[in-house]
Amino acid sequence: MSAFTIEEAAIPSSLAEDHAGVFAGMMAVRNACEVAGYGIPEVAVSAEEVFPRYLDAHEPKRILLARVRGGVDDGRIVGRGIHETLLSDGGTAWYDLQVLPEFQGNGIGRAIADSLEALSRELGVSQVITYAVSADAAGERLVPPTGFGSIPAGNREVRFLLARGWTLEQVERGSRFPLPADPTALEALRTEAAPHAADYRVFAWQGATPPERLDDMALLQTRMSTDAPQAGLGEPVDVWTAERFAAKEALVLAGSMRLLTAAALHEPSGHLAGFTLLGVPYETDRAVSQWDTIVLREHRGHRLGMLLKIANLLFLEQVAPGHPSVLTWNAEENRPMLGVNEAVGFVPIGYEGAWKKTLS
C-alpha cells in the first residue's frame, strides 16, 4: 500500500466546525471495525451521537488519526487511536485503537499504538486499558483470570495485544434485545419480582434528571466505578458531583440522543438505590444503547435490577417506539445482571476482551 502518517487531530468546537471531516472519517473506521467484529449493522453509531462526549472536560480525550499518503486513497482516514484520561486521576488512560479491516497488516496499528503509548508517557500515565471486540473463531481459547468467558487466541487483535505486553483481564458480552418488546411477558416478570421490593418504588423520566435527584444520581454514578465488576483492571474511583452529572447529561442531550432513565427509590430513606439508563437515537432505524445500570450493594437482593430494566423497556415503547433493538454490554462474571438480561430476553451477539498494560 501507499505510505501513511499518524497525526493528532484537534477536537472541533462543534460538528459544524469539523471542516476537515475528522469525525466522519473517524466514525467510519469505528463503525466498520465494530460491524466486522459483531456481525450486525446495529452496532454502528453516528458522529452526532458520539461527538458531545468529546467535549466533556472531566474525561479529556486526544485523537490520533492514520491517513493514507499517495495513491487513490490519498488523505483517507484508515485508522484511529483515542486516548482518554480522567481529570481527577491522570494515572490511567483508556485507548480505543481501530484500523479499517482492508488496511490491516500494514503496520498502521503498531504505529498508532506506539504513538498512544508515547502520549501516555508524556502525560505521566502508568496504566492503560483497552476493550477490543473479538469475533468468534475456531481453535484455542484465551480465558481471563476471572474464569468467565473466553476469546479466540488466534485472532489478529489478540495476538497483537499479547505481543505488545497486554494482559486479558475480563471478557465482556454484547447482548441484543429485539424490539418491539412483548409487554405481556415483561409485565409477568414485573409481577413476579415486585413482592421482593416492597420498600422501593420504581419510576422513570425522559431527558434531564430532576434537580432533586441529582445528588443521588451522582452517588450512583460514582459507585459505578467501585461496585461494578472490574476483575484485575484496577480502574480508578471516579467521583461524580451533582454539577458534573447535570453537565454530562446536557452534553448528551445536545447531540442526537434522548435519555430515558428508570430509578428505584428506597422509600424509608428517601434516596435512590439504583438506576438504569437508555440512550435513544432520534433515528428510529438505529439501535437503542443500554448504558449504565447499577443497584447499590446495600440494596441488592430485592429484584431491583429486573424491575429497573423492565420499567425502562416499557417506557421506551411508550415514548420512543420503532427502534429495532436495545444493545448492552456486561462483564461475563456479572452473573446477576446477565441473569436479568437473559430472563428479560437479551441474547448474545459477541464478545470483547478488556485488556490492561502497565507502562514502564
Buried (B, 14 or more C-beta within 10 A) or exposed (E): BEEBEBEEBEBBEEBEEBEBEBBEBBBBBBBBBBBBBBEBEBBBBBBBBBBBBBBBEBBBBBBBBBBBEEEEBEEBBBBBBBBBBBEEEBEBBBBBBBBBBEBBEBEBBEBBBBBBBEBBEEBEBEBBBBBBBBBEBEEEEBEBEBEBBBBBBEBBBBEBBBEBEBBBBBBBBBBBBEBEBEBEEBEEBBEEBBEEBEEBEBEBBBEBBEEEBBBBBBBBBBBBBBBBBBBEBEBBEBBBBBEBBBBBBEBBBEBBBBBBBBBBBBEEEEBBBBBBBBBBBEEEEBBBBBBEBBBBEEBBEBBBBBBBBBBBBBBBBEEBEEBBBBBBBBBBBBEBBBEBBEBBBBEEBBBBBBBBBEEE
